Amino acid sequence: MNKFKEIKEELDSVLKGKTLDTLLPPLVFVVANQWLDLGLAAAISSGFALMLLVFRVISGSSKLYSVLGFFGVVFTALFAYLMGNVGDYFLPGIIGSVLLVIVTLISLLFHRPLPLLLSHLTRGWTFQWFLRKDIYPAYFETGILWLVYFTVRAGFQIVFYATDNVGGLTLMTTVFGFPLTIAILVVTYIYGIYRLRKLGGPGIEEYDSGNPPPYKGQTRGF
């Protein structure tokens, strides 16, 4: 139970905000396009995203995801409208997925795994700690996990786009995209903490304090 609470708190710190604000506008666009023409579907989804943004502003809650959702849906809906094909609505996201594959691969080749870089940036932990031989493998191995996930996701998106399978693209974006990303983050955290303990390196606080071995190790946060 304590481990579940710990994982929930870690996810909250990473995904803090109204993430549904980025998921609902694309779904509205696809559903509206089933009964209306492309232009009206683009207008309705953009208006819906704007309503969410206004609601967040008025309620004083987090606006980050509603801002991302608004600009994201406006850009992609306009792109699809200009291209004249609803499948093109998903093209910017597909390009983004391919870029994630490339960035993750490059980060591994240059021995700066993406999980390592993101952890350093979000947590502000001392960079040299991540590069220790008794710490680095955990981040490299989770980087490989991310590469596999991004590659599989991009592969499915490309196949669905090439076959003009809008239903498959919608499923990948609104159903599998976010839940699977959460699952990958949970697996990353659980495996990362497990691997750090097996490696026997110091926790970040022990490293910063210059404590000698034996180490207690990293017990919270990855």
C-alpha positions in Angstrom: 0.0 0.0 0.0 2.9 2.4 0.9 4.5 1.6 -2.5 1.3 2.4 -4.3 1.0 5.7 -2.5 4.6 6.5 -3.3 4.1 5.8 -7.0 1.0 7.9 -7.1 2.8 10.8 -5.5 5.6 10.5 -7.9 3.2 10.5 -10.9 1.4 13.5 -9.4 4.7 15.4 -9.3 5.4 14.6 -12.9 1.9 14.9 -14.4 0.5 17.6 -12.2 -2.2 19.4 -14.1 -5.4 18.8 -16.0 -4.2 16.3 -18.5 -7.7 15.6 -19.9 -7.5 19.1 -21.4 -5.0 17.8 -23.9 -7.0 14.5 -24.6 -10.6 15.7 -25.0 -10.2 18.2 -27.9 -8.7 15.7 -30.3 -11.5 13.3 -29.4 -14.1 16.0 -30.0 -12.5 16.7 -33.4 -12.7 13.1 -34.6 -16.2 12.5 -33.3 -17.5 15.8 -34.8 -15.9 14.9 -38.1 -18.1 11.7 -38.3 -21.2 13.8 -38.8 -19.9 17.2 -39.9 -17.5 18.4 -42.6 -13.8 18.9 -41.8 -14.2 22.7 -41.4 -17.0 22.5 -38.8 -15.2 19.7 -36.9 -12.1 21.9 -36.7 -14.1 24.9 -35.5 -16.0 22.9 -32.9 -12.9 21.2 -31.5 -11.0 24.5 -31.4 -14.0 26.2 -29.6 -14.2 23.3 -27.1 -10.5 23.7 -26.3 -10.9 27.4 -25.9 -13.8 26.8 -23.5 -11.6 24.5 -21.4 -8.9 27.2 -21.3 -11.4 29.9 -20.2 -12.7 27.6 -17.5 -9.3 27.0 -16.2 -8.5 30.7 -16.1 -11.8 31.5 -14.3 -11.5 28.7 -11.8 -7.8 29.6 -11.1 -6.7 26.0 -11.7 -3.7 24.8 -13.7 -3.7 26.3 -17.2 -0.7 24.5 -18.7 -2.5 21.5 -20.2 -5.5 23.5 -21.4 -3.1 25.9 -23.2 -1.3 23.0 -24.7 -4.6 21.4 -25.7 -5.9 24.6 -27.2 -2.8 25.4 -29.4 -2.4 21.8 -30.2 -5.9 21.2 -31.5 -6.0 24.6 -33.3 -2.7 23.8 -35.1 -3.5 20.2 -36.0 -7.2 20.9 -37.0 -6.1 23.8 -39.2 -3.4 21.5 -40.7 -6.0 18.8 -41.4 -8.4 21.3 -42.9 -5.8 22.8 -45.3 -4.7 19.3 -46.3 -8.3 18.3 -46.8 -7.9 14.9 -45.0 -9.0 14.1 -41.4 -6.1 11.6 -41.2 -3.7 14.5 -41.5 -5.0 15.8 -38.2 -2.7 13.2 -36.6 0.3 13.9 -38.8 2.0 16.4 -36.5 1.7 13.9 -33.6 3.1 11.1 -35.7 6.1 13.4 -36.6 6.5 14.1 -32.9 6.5 10.4 -32.2 9.2 9.8 -34.8 11.3 12.6 -33.4 11.0 11.1 -29.9 12.4 7.8 -31.3 15.3 9.7 -32.8 16.0 11.8 -29.7 15.8 8.8 -27.4 18.2 6.8 -29.6 20.7 9.7 -29.9 20.6 10.2 -26.1 21.5 6.5 -25.6 24.3 6.6 -28.2 25.8 9.7 -26.4 25.4 8.1 -23.0 22.9 10.6 -21.8 19.7 8.6 -21.6 16.5 10.6 -21.9 15.2 9.4 -18.4 18.5 10.6 -16.9 18.2 14.1 -18.6 14.6 14.5 -17.6 15.2 13.4 -14.1 18.1 15.9 -13.7 16.0 18.7 -15.2 12.8 18.1 -13.2 14.4 17.1 -9.9 17.5 19.3 -10.0 19.7 16.5 -8.7 23.5 16.8 -9.1 24.4 15.7 -12.7 27.6 13.8 -11.8 25.6 11.5 -9.5 23.7 10.1 -12.5 27.0 9.3 -14.3 28.4 7.0 -11.5 29.0 3.4 -12.5 26.7 2.3 -9.7 23.9 4.6 -10.8 24.1 5.1 -14.6 23.0 1.6 -15.7 19.6 2.0 -14.2 19.0 5.1 -16.4 20.5 3.5 -19.5 18.3 0.5 -19.2 15.1 2.5 -18.7 16.2 4.6 -21.7 16.1 1.4 -23.7 12.6 0.7 -22.4 11.5 4.1 -23.6 13.1 3.6 -27.0 11.2 0.4 -27.5 7.9 2.0 -26.4 8.3 5.1 -28.6 9.4 2.9 -31.6 6.3 0.6 -31.3 4.0 3.6 -30.8 5.4 5.4 -33.8 5.3 2.2 -35.9 1.6 1.7 -35.2 0.8 5.3 -35.9 2.6 5.2 -39.3 0.8 2.0 -40.3 -2.6 3.5 -39.4 -1.8 6.7 -41.2 -0.6 4.9 -44.3 -3.7 2.8 -44.4 -6.0 5.8 -43.7 -7.2 4.1 -40.5 -8.6 7.1 -38.6 -10.2 4.9 -36.0 -6.8 3.3 -35.2 -5.2 6.7 -35.0 -7.9 7.9 -32.6 -7.5 4.8 -30.5 -3.7 5.3 -30.3 -4.0 9.0 -29.4 -6.9 9.1 -26.9 -7.0 5.6 -25.4 -3.6 3.9 -25.7 -1.4 7.0 -25.8 -2.0 8.4 -22.4 -2.7 5.2 -20.4 0.3 3.5 -21.9 2.5 6.5 -21.2 1.4 6.3 -17.5 2.2 2.6 -17.5 5.6 3.2 -18.9 6.3 5.9 -16.3 5.2 3.5 -13.5 7.4 0.6 -14.8 10.3 3.0 -15.2 10.0 4.1 -11.6 9.6 0.7 -10.1 12.4 -0.9 -12.2 14.6 2.2 -11.7 14.4 2.1 -7.9 14.9 -1.7 -8.0 17.9 -1.4 -10.2 19.5 1.4 -8.1 19.3 -0.8 -5.0 20.8 -3.7 -6.8 23.7 -1.5 -8.1 24.4 -0.5 -4.5 25.3 3.1 -5.2 24.7 6.1 -2.9 21.3 7.9 -2.7 21.4 11.5 -4.0 21.5 12.9 -0.5 24.3 10.6 0.5 26.3 11.6 -2.6 25.7 15.3 -2.0 26.7 14.9 1.6 29.9 12.9 0.7 28.9 9.9 2.9 31.2 6.9 2.7 30.0 3.4 1.9 28.1 1.2 2.7 25.3 3.2 1.3 21.6 3.1 2.2 21.0 3.9 -1.5 18.2 5.7 -3.3 14.9 4.8 -1.6 12.6 7.5 -3.1 12.5 9.1 -6.5 14.2 8.1 -9.7 
